[in-house]
Amino acid sequence: MDSVFEMVKLITFMMFISSVGGQAWIAVLDVVGHFSQALEKFRPAPVQDKYSRIVVVIGLMVWYLNTNEVSFVFGDWE
């Protein structure tokens, strides 16, 4: 059962990292957009941006719960 929780944490962490990268890309496009419109075709769709932000929030919650050893979520199951 511990391996299942570790796998869920790993998948959540990978989604979190990719979503943070996506949000960084959107920020870069926002900054560059003031000077040039050439990269606008690479901007994600609004729905992708929304779900990316949701995954970032969920990833931050899982990271917080994991690092603070909250027993009811990721504590010892022995």
C-alpha positions as CSV (number, residue, x, y, z in Angstrom):
1,M,0.0,0.0,0.0
2,D,2.9,2.3,0.7
3,S,4.1,1.9,-2.9
4,V,0.7,3.0,-4.2
5,F,1.0,6.3,-2.2
6,E,4.5,6.8,-3.3
7,M,3.5,6.3,-7.0
8,V,0.6,8.8,-6.6
9,K,3.0,11.3,-5.0
10,L,5.5,10.8,-7.8
11,I,2.9,11.3,-10.6
12,T,1.5,14.4,-8.8
13,F,5.0,15.8,-8.5
14,M,5.7,15.2,-12.2
15,M,2.5,16.9,-13.2
16,F,3.3,19.8,-10.8
17,I,6.8,20.3,-12.3
18,S,5.4,20.3,-15.9
19,S,2.6,22.7,-14.9
20,V,5.1,25.0,-13.3
21,G,7.1,24.9,-16.5
22,G,3.9,25.7,-18.5
23,Q,3.1,28.7,-16.2
24,A,6.7,29.9,-16.7
25,W,6.3,29.7,-20.5
26,I,3.0,31.7,-20.3
27,A,4.9,34.3,-18.2
28,V,7.6,34.5,-20.9
29,L,5.0,34.9,-23.6
30,D,3.4,37.7,-21.6
31,V,6.7,39.6,-21.3
32,V,7.8,38.9,-24.9
33,G,4.3,39.8,-26.2
34,H,4.9,43.4,-25.3
35,F,7.7,43.5,-27.9
36,S,6.7,41.0,-30.6
37,Q,3.7,38.8,-31.5
38,A,5.8,36.1,-33.2
39,L,5.5,33.6,-30.3
40,E,1.8,34.0,-29.8
41,K,1.1,30.9,-31.9
42,F,2.8,28.8,-29.2
43,R,0.5,30.1,-26.4
44,P,-1.6,27.3,-24.7
45,A,-5.3,27.4,-25.0
46,P,-7.1,29.1,-22.1
47,V,-8.5,25.8,-20.8
48,Q,-5.0,24.3,-20.7
49,D,-3.9,27.3,-18.7
50,K,-6.7,26.9,-16.3
51,Y,-6.0,23.2,-15.7
52,S,-2.3,23.9,-15.4
53,R,-3.0,26.4,-12.6
54,I,-5.2,23.8,-10.8
55,V,-2.5,21.2,-11.0
56,V,0.1,23.7,-9.6
57,V,-2.2,24.4,-6.6
58,I,-2.8,20.6,-6.0
59,G,0.9,20.0,-6.4
60,L,1.7,22.6,-3.8
61,M,-0.8,21.1,-1.4
62,V,0.7,17.6,-1.8
63,W,4.2,19.0,-1.4
64,Y,3.2,20.8,1.8
65,L,1.4,17.8,3.2
66,N,4.3,15.5,2.4
67,T,7.1,17.8,3.8
68,N,5.2,18.5,7.0
69,E,4.5,14.8,7.7
70,V,0.7,15.1,8.1
71,S,-0.2,11.8,9.5
72,F,-3.7,11.6,8.0
73,V,-2.5,11.9,4.4
74,F,1.1,10.6,4.1
75,G,2.0,9.4,7.6
76,D,3.2,6.1,8.9
77,W,0.9,3.2,7.9
78,E,2.7,0.7,10.1
